[in-house]
Amino acid sequence: MPFGALDAELAALCSAVSDSIADPNFPGALIPTLDATGDIQVMIVAPTVASWRRLKPVLVAFAGPTLTSFDGIPEALISGQALSDRVAQTQPAVTGIMRLPADRRARMTALRALIRARDTLARAPELQRTAPVPTSWLLARYQDYLNVGRRAAAAEILGRLRSELRLDSLNIKFLEVQLHATFAEWQAIVELGGFSSLCVARRTPAITGLLLEALYHTHLAQPFDAQDVAETRRRYENLVRPLAQPMLTAPAPAALTAHGWRIYGLEALQAPDRTDIADLLVQRSDDLGWVGGLLPVSSAHLESAIAAEAPLDIAREALMRVDAVDSNDLLADARAALARLAPEERALLREADPFRPPMQIAELLEATVPPTSWVDWLDRAADVSFVSALDVARQANNEWPINATAGDPVAVQALAAALDRAQVSDVAAERTAQALPYLVAWLQRVPDFPRAAMTPIYASLLTLFALSRARGATTYDSSQVLIGALLTSGLDSKAYKALIADINEIAGDGFGIDMIYWILEIVEDLGELRCRYQIHRRADVSPETIAAPRATVKPRLRIRSVAPRESELHWGWLWNLLDFCGG
């Protein structure tokens, strides 16, 4: 601020008062200025009404009517002055003007009082603090953002987990891998600090698959697609194999893609004695590309090899896999292997140092039958002793198979029934609400998602999203995935009305700016639905064809002008948003 007309001492005090502008702990700003007659005025600016309520009593107490003209009553800024007009452009909620007396000594006293008021507010505790959020909720919210591609929001959660020391550095790195993989940033994964350590660390099968995927895209994709056998094998030997070898174990990760299987195939070419890998590749010829044609025909089968292996050897291998990979399925395999051992064989494993830690983990959980599907998980969710429910759900997202459920109407109905049963118990309902982002991510793994056969699951989960808001849940972004899936799969009039009711419930009576992206996605999906209806109507097709698959052409039409009678929307907030956006 220009205070050249004042002496040095007054100018320094005015400058100190104006420091409130940049103070993040000060609820507004105090801006000293000189009027045309040389008198000192202090503009009081509050960005919100709540800030004004906090600021006013302190200013009245420190520099009220006994020292200045300020009596706590708001006052508009004087227009026509450059500084006042510039402050007005920030659109403050409340403003006031504090006029200082003409006497120099009184001015200095008032300015010192304002500095004390500023320091007092800076030291005051924040009375409105958000309640601590459990780490499990933050992880569920992280998955929720990844499901809908909100990279910045997911990165913010990741930064909070890191800054608040919620997780160890290894798990933070794994979440970084998941973030980059969601947006196909494979080079960024390979360039992560300590990438080579991630390849040998204890990790989940899902992270193993993503690390292999990153190695393939970064080093092998180009020569492999060009069918340059020599260059592909050279790059694998020099660049990929030293990192990939610790991860190439049996069984392979459940969610391993064709690119990961190609690395398995290249390892089988490089090391023909790896019969464990060769047996895995027997049924994977479609994923291997040209590598499959170079592999020798395996004369052994995995089943016969396991049958010939001693139970103690099987248990040793299972425990070593548990020690290397954090997996629900591998832990279940280890417990099953231990159950086949005689007491003296168990004692032998307990005495061996390499097997003692995984042996303790397996035996500790041996009496508890772990869930092996979402139906099992939902049935167990009501058990208060099932304290690892969310940890199991987070891993199940990538481990439990989806294809069998998606192709079997009986399995679909069983899952839908399990979802309904889980709502009877408050504990199960709360756990299910927190696990919804993982369930949605699991559903998206099915090829050609969404599938019409899975409509009952999509509808049940969307209803749970609507109900969970009543319990304060904040992981609602994944609901837009389900809404789009339901609209794509096709709905009759009754189901469509139920969908609108769920959307209305999730949105609530009013929505904040944090929901704007969610709202816009819903508007786009509903707008596309109406475009499909318009296409069918012009072709003289009945309104029931609204349930047909999406048209390949997506004309841009005004949403309100083509809405059919049976799908009229009665939520004012949507029309207000459409009007705001120009229809």
C-alpha positions as CSV (number, residue, x, y, z in Angstrom):
1,M,0.0,0.0,0.0
2,P,1.4,3.6,-0.7
3,F,1.8,5.4,2.6
4,G,4.3,7.9,1.4
5,A,2.3,10.9,2.8
6,L,2.8,9.5,6.4
7,D,5.8,9.5,8.5
8,A,7.9,6.4,8.8
9,E,6.4,5.1,12.1
10,L,2.8,5.5,10.9
11,A,3.7,3.9,7.5
12,A,5.3,0.9,9.2
13,L,2.2,0.4,11.4
14,C,-0.1,0.6,8.4
15,S,2.0,-1.9,6.5
16,A,1.9,-4.3,9.5
17,V,-1.9,-4.0,9.6
18,S,-2.1,-4.7,5.8
19,D,-0.2,-8.0,6.4
20,S,-3.6,-9.5,7.3
21,I,-4.4,-9.6,3.6
22,A,-1.9,-12.5,3.1
23,D,-2.4,-14.2,6.5
24,P,-4.3,-17.5,5.8
25,N,-5.4,-17.6,9.5
26,F,-7.0,-14.2,9.5
27,P,-10.8,-14.3,8.7
28,G,-10.7,-11.6,6.1
29,A,-8.5,-8.6,5.6
30,L,-7.7,-5.1,7.1
31,I,-6.7,-2.7,4.4
32,P,-5.4,0.8,5.5
33,T,-5.8,3.6,3.0
34,L,-5.6,7.4,2.8
35,D,-8.5,9.4,1.7
36,A,-8.4,12.6,-0.3
37,T,-7.9,14.7,2.8
38,G,-5.1,12.6,4.2
39,D,-7.1,10.8,6.9
40,I,-6.5,7.1,7.5
41,Q,-9.3,4.7,6.9
42,V,-9.2,0.9,7.3
43,M,-11.3,-1.2,4.9
44,I,-12.6,-4.3,6.7
45,V,-13.3,-7.2,4.3
46,A,-14.9,-10.5,5.1
47,P,-15.2,-13.2,2.4
48,T,-18.1,-15.0,4.2
49,V,-20.8,-14.0,6.7
50,A,-19.2,-16.6,9.1
51,S,-15.9,-14.8,8.8
52,W,-17.6,-11.4,9.6
53,R,-19.2,-12.9,12.7
54,R,-15.8,-14.0,13.9
55,L,-14.0,-10.8,13.0
56,K,-16.5,-8.1,14.1
57,P,-16.4,-8.7,17.9
58,V,-12.6,-8.9,18.1
59,L,-12.3,-5.6,16.2
60,V,-14.9,-3.9,18.3
61,A,-13.1,-5.1,21.5
62,F,-9.6,-4.0,20.4
63,A,-10.4,-0.9,18.3
64,G,-14.0,0.0,18.8
65,P,-15.7,3.4,19.3
66,T,-13.3,4.4,22.0
67,L,-10.4,4.5,19.5
68,T,-12.0,4.6,16.0
69,S,-15.4,5.0,14.3
70,F,-16.1,1.3,14.0
71,D,-19.1,0.1,15.9
72,G,-19.6,-3.3,14.3
73,I,-22.1,-2.2,11.7
74,P,-21.3,-3.2,8.1
75,E,-20.8,-0.4,5.6
76,A,-20.4,-0.4,1.9
77,L,-17.0,0.6,0.4
78,I,-16.8,4.0,-1.2
79,S,-17.1,3.6,-5.0
80,G,-15.0,5.5,-7.4
81,Q,-11.8,5.0,-5.6
82,A,-9.2,2.7,-7.3
83,L,-8.5,0.6,-4.3
84,S,-12.1,0.3,-3.2
85,D,-13.2,-0.8,-6.7
86,R,-10.4,-3.4,-6.8
87,V,-11.5,-4.8,-3.5
88,A,-15.1,-4.8,-4.6
89,Q,-14.2,-7.0,-7.6
90,T,-13.3,-9.8,-5.2
91,Q,-17.0,-9.8,-4.2
92,P,-16.7,-9.9,-0.4
93,A,-19.7,-11.1,1.6
94,V,-19.5,-8.2,4.2
95,T,-17.5,-5.0,4.3
96,G,-17.0,-2.2,6.8
97,I,-15.0,1.0,7.2
98,M,-13.0,2.0,10.2
99,R,-12.1,5.7,10.3
100,L,-9.1,6.6,12.5
101,P,-8.9,9.9,14.4
102,A,-6.8,12.8,13.1
103,D,-4.5,13.0,16.1
104,R,-1.2,11.3,15.4
105,R,-0.9,9.7,18.9
106,A,-4.5,8.3,18.7
107,R,-3.8,7.0,15.2
108,M,-0.8,5.1,16.4
109,T,-2.8,3.7,19.3
110,A,-5.6,2.5,17.0
111,L,-3.1,0.9,14.5
112,R,-1.3,-0.9,17.3
113,A,-4.7,-2.2,18.6
114,L,-5.5,-3.6,15.1
115,I,-2.1,-5.3,15.1
116,R,-2.9,-6.9,18.4
117,A,-6.3,-8.0,17.1
118,R,-4.7,-9.5,14.1
119,D,-2.2,-11.4,16.2
120,T,-4.9,-12.6,18.6
121,L,-7.0,-14.0,15.7
122,A,-3.9,-15.7,14.3
123,R,-3.3,-17.5,17.6
124,A,-6.9,-18.4,18.2
125,P,-7.7,-22.1,17.8
126,E,-9.9,-23.2,14.8
127,L,-13.2,-24.0,16.4
128,Q,-14.7,-25.6,13.3
129,R,-12.6,-28.6,12.5
130,T,-13.6,-31.6,10.4
131,A,-13.8,-34.9,12.2
132,P,-10.9,-37.2,11.6
133,V,-11.5,-39.6,8.7
134,P,-10.4,-43.2,9.1
135,T,-7.8,-44.5,6.8
136,S,-10.1,-47.1,5.4
137,W,-12.6,-44.4,4.4
138,L,-9.8,-42.4,2.6
139,L,-8.8,-45.6,0.7
140,A,-12.4,-46.2,-0.3
141,R,-12.7,-42.6,-1.5
142,Y,-9.5,-43.0,-3.4
143,Q,-10.9,-46.0,-5.3
144,D,-14.1,-44.1,-5.8
145,Y,-12.3,-41.3,-7.6
146,L,-10.3,-43.7,-9.7
147,N,-13.5,-45.5,-10.8
148,V,-14.7,-42.3,-12.5
149,G,-11.3,-40.9,-13.6
150,R,-11.0,-38.0,-11.2
151,R,-7.3,-37.8,-11.2
152,A,-6.8,-34.6,-9.3
153,A,-9.2,-35.7,-6.5
154,A,-7.4,-39.1,-6.2
155,A,-4.0,-37.4,-6.1
156,E,-5.3,-35.1,-3.3
157,I,-6.3,-38.1,-1.3
158,L,-2.9,-39.7,-2.0
159,G,-1.2,-36.6,-0.8
160,R,-3.2,-36.6,2.4
161,L,-2.4,-40.2,3.1
162,R,1.3,-39.4,2.6
163,S,1.4,-36.1,4.6
164,E,-0.6,-37.5,7.5
165,L,1.6,-40.7,7.6
166,R,-1.5,-42.9,7.3
167,L,0.4,-45.6,5.5
168,D,4.0,-46.8,5.2
169,S,6.1,-45.6,2.2
170,L,5.7,-49.0,0.4
171,N,1.9,-48.9,0.4
172,I,2.0,-45.2,-0.7
173,K,4.1,-46.3,-3.6
174,F,1.6,-49.0,-4.5
175,L,-1.2,-46.4,-4.5
176,E,0.9,-44.3,-6.8
177,V,1.3,-47.3,-9.1
178,Q,-2.5,-47.7,-9.1
179,L,-3.0,-44.0,-9.9
180,H,-0.7,-44.0,-12.8
181,A,-2.0,-47.3,-14.2
182,T,-5.6,-46.0,-14.1
183,F,-4.6,-43.3,-16.6
184,A,-2.2,-45.6,-18.6
185,E,0.9,-43.6,-17.5
186,W,3.1,-46.6,-17.8
187,Q,6.4,-44.7,-18.2
188,A,5.7,-42.8,-15.0
189,I,5.4,-46.1,-13.1
190,V,8.8,-47.4,-14.3
191,E,10.3,-44.0,-13.4
192,L,9.0,-44.1,-9.8
193,G,11.8,-43.8,-7.3
194,G,12.7,-47.3,-6.0
195,F,10.9,-49.1,-8.8
196,S,13.3,-52.0,-8.6
197,S,12.5,-52.4,-4.9
198,L,8.8,-52.5,-5.7
199,C,9.4,-55.6,-7.9
200,V,11.0,-57.6,-5.1
201,A,8.8,-56.3,-2.2
202,R,5.8,-58.1,-0.7
203,R,2.9,-56.9,-2.9
204,T,-0.6,-57.8,-3.9
205,P,-1.3,-59.7,-7.1
206,A,-3.0,-56.6,-8.5
207,I,0.2,-54.5,-8.1
208,T,2.2,-57.4,-9.6
209,G,0.1,-57.3,-12.7
210,L,0.4,-53.5,-13.0
211,L,4.2,-53.6,-12.6
212,L,4.4,-56.2,-15.3
213,E,2.0,-54.2,-17.5
214,A,4.2,-51.1,-17.1
215,L,7.4,-53.0,-18.0
216,Y,5.7,-54.3,-21.1
217,H,4.4,-51.0,-22.4
218,T,7.6,-49.2,-21.6
219,H,10.2,-51.6,-23.1
220,L,8.5,-54.3,-25.1
221,A,5.3,-53.1,-26.8
222,Q,6.9,-51.5,-29.8
223,P,9.1,-54.4,-31.0
224,F,6.5,-57.0,-30.0
225,D,3.8,-55.3,-32.1
226,A,6.3,-55.1,-35.0
227,Q,6.9,-58.9,-34.5
228,D,10.6,-58.1,-34.2
229,V,11.5,-61.3,-32.3
230,A,15.2,-60.6,-31.9
231,E,14.8,-57.1,-30.6
232,T,11.9,-58.1,-28.3
233,R,14.0,-60.9,-26.8
234,R,17.1,-58.6,-26.5
235,R,15.1,-56.0,-24.6
236,Y,13.5,-58.6,-22.4
237,E,16.9,-60.1,-21.5
238,N,18.6,-56.7,-20.8
239,L,15.8,-54.4,-19.6
240,V,12.8,-56.4,-18.3
241,R,14.0,-59.7,-17.0
242,P,16.1,-58.4,-14.1
243,L,13.1,-56.6,-12.8
244,A,10.3,-59.1,-13.8
245,Q,11.9,-62.4,-12.6
246,P,10.9,-62.0,-8.9
247,M,7.3,-61.4,-10.0
248,L,7.0,-64.4,-12.4
249,T,5.6,-67.0,-10.0
250,A,2.8,-69.5,-10.0
251,P,-0.1,-69.0,-9.7
252,A,-0.2,-65.9,-11.8
253,P,-2.2,-62.8,-10.7
254,A,-5.9,-63.3,-11.3
255,A,-6.2,-60.0,-13.1
256,L,-3.1,-60.4,-15.3
257,T,-3.6,-59.0,-18.8
258,A,-2.4,-60.4,-22.1
259,H,0.6,-58.1,-21.9
260,G,1.6,-59.7,-18.6
261,W,1.1,-63.1,-20.0
262,R,3.5,-62.3,-22.8
263,I,6.2,-61.5,-20.3
264,Y,5.5,-64.9,-18.7
265,G,5.9,-66.4,-22.2
266,L,9.2,-64.6,-22.9
267,E,10.5,-65.9,-19.6
268,A,9.5,-69.5,-20.6
269,L,11.5,-69.0,-23.8
270,Q,14.5,-67.7,-21.9
271,A,14.3,-70.4,-19.2
272,P,12.9,-73.7,-20.6
273,D,13.4,-75.3,-17.2
274,R,10.7,-73.2,-15.7
275,T,8.1,-75.9,-16.0
276,D,5.8,-74.1,-13.5
277,I,5.5,-71.2,-15.9
278,A,5.2,-73.5,-19.0
279,D,2.2,-75.3,-17.3
280,L,0.5,-71.9,-16.8
281,L,0.8,-71.0,-20.4
282,V,-0.8,-74.1,-21.8
283,Q,-4.3,-72.5,-21.8
284,R,-3.1,-69.0,-22.7
285,S,-2.2,-69.2,-26.4
286,D,-4.7,-66.5,-27.3
287,D,-2.9,-64.0,-25.0
288,L,0.7,-64.8,-26.0
289,G,0.7,-63.6,-29.6
290,W,3.6,-64.8,-31.6
291,V,5.4,-66.0,-28.5
292,G,3.0,-68.9,-28.3
293,G,4.3,-70.3,-31.6
294,L,7.9,-70.4,-30.3
295,L,7.1,-72.3,-27.0
296,P,7.6,-76.0,-26.9
297,V,4.6,-78.2,-26.4
298,S,4.4,-79.0,-22.7
299,S,4.2,-82.6,-21.9
300,A,3.4,-82.1,-18.2
301,H,0.3,-80.7,-16.7
302,L,0.0,-78.8,-13.5
303,E,-2.6,-81.1,-12.0
304,S,-0.3,-84.2,-12.3
305,A,2.6,-82.3,-11.0
306,I,0.7,-81.2,-7.9
307,A,-0.6,-84.7,-7.4
308,A,3.0,-86.1,-7.4
309,E,4.3,-83.5,-5.1
310,A,4.6,-84.2,-1.4
311,P,2.1,-82.4,0.9
312,L,5.1,-80.9,2.9
313,D,6.6,-79.5,-0.3
314,I,3.3,-78.0,-1.3
315,A,2.9,-76.3,2.1
316,R,6.5,-74.9,1.8
317,E,5.7,-73.4,-1.6
318,A,2.4,-72.0,-0.4
319,L,4.0,-70.4,2.6
320,M,6.7,-68.8,0.5
321,R,4.1,-67.3,-1.8
322,V,2.3,-65.9,1.2
323,D,5.5,-64.3,2.4
324,A,6.1,-62.8,-1.1
325,V,2.6,-61.7,-2.1
326,D,-0.2,-60.2,0.0
327,S,-3.2,-62.1,-1.3
328,N,-6.4,-63.4,0.1
329,D,-6.4,-66.4,-2.3
330,L,-2.8,-67.4,-1.5
331,L,-3.5,-67.2,2.2
332,A,-6.5,-69.5,1.7
333,D,-4.2,-71.9,-0.3
334,A,-1.7,-71.9,2.5
335,R,-4.3,-72.7,5.1
336,A,-5.6,-75.6,2.9
337,A,-2.0,-76.9,2.5
338,L,-1.4,-76.8,6.2
339,A,-4.6,-78.6,6.9
340,R,-3.3,-81.6,5.0
341,L,-0.1,-81.9,7.1
342,A,0.5,-84.2,10.1
343,P,1.3,-82.6,13.4
344,E,5.0,-83.5,13.2
345,E,5.2,-81.8,9.7
346,R,3.7,-78.7,11.1
347,A,6.2,-78.6,13.9
348,L,9.0,-79.0,11.3
349,L,7.8,-75.9,9.5
350,R,7.5,-73.9,12.7
351,E,11.2,-74.6,13.5
352,A,12.4,-73.4,10.1
353,D,13.2,-69.7,10.1
354,P,12.1,-68.9,6.5
355,F,8.6,-70.3,7.1
356,R,8.0,-69.1,10.7
357,P,6.4,-65.7,9.9
358,P,4.0,-66.8,7.2
359,M,3.2,-69.9,9.3
360,Q,2.1,-67.7,12.2
361,I,-0.1,-65.7,9.9
362,A,-1.7,-68.8,8.3
363,E,-2.2,-70.5,11.7
364,L,-3.6,-67.4,13.3
365,L,-6.4,-67.2,10.7
366,E,-6.7,-70.9,10.1
367,A,-9.8,-71.3,12.3
368,T,-11.5,-68.5,10.3
369,V,-12.9,-69.5,6.9
370,P,-12.0,-66.6,4.6
371,P,-14.6,-65.4,2.2
372,T,-13.9,-66.5,-1.4
373,S,-16.6,-64.4,-3.2
374,W,-18.6,-61.3,-2.7
375,V,-21.6,-63.4,-1.6
376,D,-19.5,-64.8,1.2
377,W,-18.1,-61.4,2.1
378,L,-21.6,-59.9,2.3
379,D,-22.8,-62.8,4.4
380,R,-19.8,-62.3,6.7
381,A,-20.2,-58.5,6.9
382,A,-22.6,-58.6,9.8
383,D,-20.0,-60.4,12.0
384,V,-18.5,-57.9,14.3
385,S,-15.3,-60.0,14.5
386,F,-14.8,-59.6,10.8
387,V,-12.5,-56.6,11.4
388,S,-10.6,-57.1,8.1
389,A,-13.7,-56.7,6.0
390,L,-12.5,-53.6,4.1
391,D,-9.0,-55.0,3.6
392,V,-10.4,-58.1,2.1
393,A,-12.8,-56.1,-0.1
394,R,-9.8,-54.0,-1.3
395,Q,-7.9,-57.1,-2.4
396,A,-11.1,-58.9,-3.7
397,N,-11.5,-56.2,-6.2
398,N,-8.7,-57.7,-8.3
399,E,-8.6,-61.3,-7.1
400,W,-12.1,-62.7,-7.2
401,P,-13.2,-63.8,-10.7
402,I,-16.0,-61.9,-12.4
403,N,-16.6,-63.7,-15.6
404,A,-18.5,-66.7,-14.0
405,T,-20.8,-64.4,-12.1
406,A,-21.5,-62.2,-15.1
407,G,-22.5,-65.1,-17.3
408,D,-24.7,-67.0,-14.8
409,P,-28.2,-65.6,-14.0
410,V,-28.3,-67.8,-10.8
411,A,-25.0,-66.2,-9.6
412,V,-26.3,-62.7,-10.4
413,Q,-29.5,-63.3,-8.4
414,A,-27.4,-64.8,-5.5
415,L,-25.3,-61.7,-5.4
416,A,-28.3,-59.4,-5.5
417,A,-29.9,-61.4,-2.7
418,A,-26.7,-61.1,-0.6
419,L,-26.7,-57.3,-1.1
420,D,-30.3,-57.2,0.2
421,R,-29.5,-59.4,3.2
422,A,-26.6,-57.2,4.2
423,Q,-28.9,-54.3,4.7
424,V,-30.7,-56.0,7.6
425,S,-27.7,-55.5,9.9
426,D,-26.4,-52.0,10.7
427,V,-22.8,-53.3,10.8
428,A,-23.1,-55.0,7.5
429,A,-24.9,-52.0,5.9
430,E,-22.1,-49.7,7.0
431,R,-19.3,-52.0,5.8
432,T,-21.1,-52.5,2.5
433,A,-21.5,-48.8,2.0
434,Q,-17.7,-48.3,2.5
435,A,-16.9,-51.2,0.1
436,L,-19.1,-49.9,-2.7
437,P,-16.2,-48.4,-4.7
438,Y,-14.4,-51.8,-4.6
439,L,-17.6,-53.6,-5.8
440,V,-18.0,-51.1,-8.7
441,A,-14.3,-51.5,-9.7
442,W,-14.8,-55.3,-9.6
443,L,-17.9,-55.1,-11.8
444,Q,-15.9,-53.0,-14.3
445,R,-13.4,-55.8,-14.8
446,V,-15.9,-57.9,-16.8
447,P,-15.3,-57.8,-20.6
448,D,-17.8,-55.6,-22.5
449,F,-19.0,-53.8,-19.4
450,P,-21.8,-53.2,-18.8
451,R,-23.9,-56.3,-19.3
452,A,-27.7,-56.4,-19.4
453,A,-27.6,-59.6,-17.3
454,M,-26.0,-57.7,-14.5
455,T,-28.7,-55.0,-14.3
456,P,-30.1,-56.3,-11.0
457,I,-26.7,-55.9,-9.4
458,Y,-26.2,-52.3,-10.8
459,A,-29.7,-51.3,-9.6
460,S,-29.1,-52.8,-6.1
461,L,-25.8,-51.1,-5.7
462,L,-27.2,-47.7,-6.9
463,T,-29.9,-48.0,-4.3
464,L,-27.2,-48.7,-1.7
465,F,-25.4,-45.5,-2.8
466,A,-28.6,-43.6,-2.3
467,L,-29.1,-45.1,1.2
468,S,-25.5,-44.7,2.3
469,R,-25.7,-40.9,2.1
470,A,-28.1,-41.0,5.0
471,R,-25.2,-42.5,7.0
472,G,-22.8,-39.7,5.9
473,A,-21.0,-41.6,3.2
474,T,-19.0,-39.5,0.8
475,T,-18.0,-42.1,-1.8
476,Y,-20.7,-41.4,-4.3
477,D,-18.8,-40.8,-7.5
478,S,-18.8,-44.4,-8.5
479,S,-22.6,-44.2,-8.6
480,Q,-22.3,-42.4,-12.0
481,V,-20.7,-45.6,-13.3
482,L,-23.8,-47.6,-12.3
483,I,-26.2,-45.0,-13.7
484,G,-24.5,-45.1,-17.1
485,A,-24.5,-48.9,-16.9
486,L,-28.2,-49.0,-16.2
487,L,-29.0,-46.6,-19.0
488,T,-26.9,-48.5,-21.4
489,S,-28.2,-51.9,-20.5
490,G,-31.8,-50.8,-21.0
491,L,-34.7,-50.1,-18.6
492,D,-38.4,-50.4,-18.7
493,S,-40.6,-47.5,-17.4
494,K,-40.8,-48.8,-13.8
495,A,-37.0,-49.4,-13.6
496,Y,-36.4,-46.0,-15.1
497,K,-38.5,-44.2,-12.5
498,A,-36.7,-46.1,-9.8
499,L,-33.4,-45.0,-11.3
500,I,-34.5,-41.3,-11.2
501,A,-35.6,-41.7,-7.6
502,D,-32.1,-43.1,-6.7
503,I,-30.4,-40.2,-8.5
504,N,-32.6,-37.7,-6.7
505,E,-31.9,-39.3,-3.4
506,I,-28.1,-39.2,-3.9
507,A,-28.2,-35.6,-5.0
508,G,-30.3,-34.6,-2.0
509,D,-32.2,-31.4,-1.6
510,G,-29.2,-29.4,-2.7
511,F,-25.7,-30.1,-4.0
512,G,-22.4,-28.3,-3.5
513,I,-19.7,-27.5,-5.9
514,D,-17.9,-30.8,-5.1
515,M,-20.8,-32.7,-6.9
516,I,-20.7,-30.6,-10.1
517,Y,-18.8,-33.2,-12.1
518,W,-21.1,-35.9,-10.9
519,I,-24.1,-33.9,-11.9
520,L,-22.7,-33.1,-15.4
521,E,-21.9,-36.8,-16.0
522,I,-25.5,-37.7,-15.1
523,V,-26.9,-35.0,-17.4
524,E,-24.7,-36.3,-20.3
525,D,-25.9,-39.8,-19.8
526,L,-29.6,-38.8,-19.6
527,G,-29.1,-36.5,-22.6
528,E,-27.7,-39.4,-24.6
529,L,-30.7,-41.5,-23.6
530,R,-33.1,-38.9,-25.0
531,C,-31.1,-38.7,-28.2
532,R,-31.6,-42.5,-28.6
533,Y,-35.3,-42.1,-28.0
534,Q,-35.5,-39.3,-30.7
535,I,-33.7,-41.6,-33.2
536,H,-36.1,-44.4,-32.6
537,R,-39.2,-42.2,-32.7
538,R,-38.3,-40.8,-36.1
539,A,-38.0,-44.4,-37.3
540,D,-41.6,-45.0,-36.1
541,V,-40.5,-47.3,-33.3
542,S,-42.4,-47.6,-30.0
543,P,-41.1,-45.9,-26.9
544,E,-40.2,-49.2,-25.4
545,T,-37.2,-49.3,-27.6
546,I,-35.6,-46.8,-25.2
547,A,-34.2,-49.9,-23.6
548,A,-32.3,-50.8,-26.8
549,P,-28.5,-50.5,-26.8
550,R,-27.0,-47.1,-27.4
551,A,-26.9,-45.9,-30.9
552,T,-23.5,-45.5,-32.5
553,V,-24.3,-41.9,-33.6
554,K,-24.7,-39.4,-30.7
555,P,-26.5,-36.3,-32.1
556,R,-26.4,-33.2,-30.0
557,L,-30.0,-32.3,-29.2
558,R,-31.7,-30.2,-26.6
559,I,-32.4,-32.5,-23.8
560,R,-35.7,-31.0,-22.7
561,S,-37.2,-31.0,-26.2
562,V,-37.0,-34.8,-26.8
563,A,-37.8,-36.2,-23.3
564,P,-40.5,-38.9,-23.6
565,R,-43.5,-38.7,-21.4
566,E,-42.6,-41.8,-19.3
567,S,-39.2,-40.4,-18.5
568,E,-40.0,-36.8,-17.6
569,L,-37.8,-35.5,-14.8
570,H,-39.3,-33.7,-11.9
571,W,-36.2,-32.6,-10.1
572,G,-35.8,-28.8,-10.1
573,W,-32.1,-28.9,-9.4
574,L,-31.4,-30.6,-12.8
575,W,-33.5,-28.0,-14.8
576,N,-31.8,-25.2,-12.9
577,L,-28.4,-26.6,-13.9
578,L,-29.5,-27.1,-17.5
579,D,-30.7,-23.5,-17.7
580,F,-27.5,-22.3,-16.1
581,C,-25.5,-24.2,-18.7
582,G,-27.6,-22.9,-21.6
583,G,-30.1,-25.8,-21.9
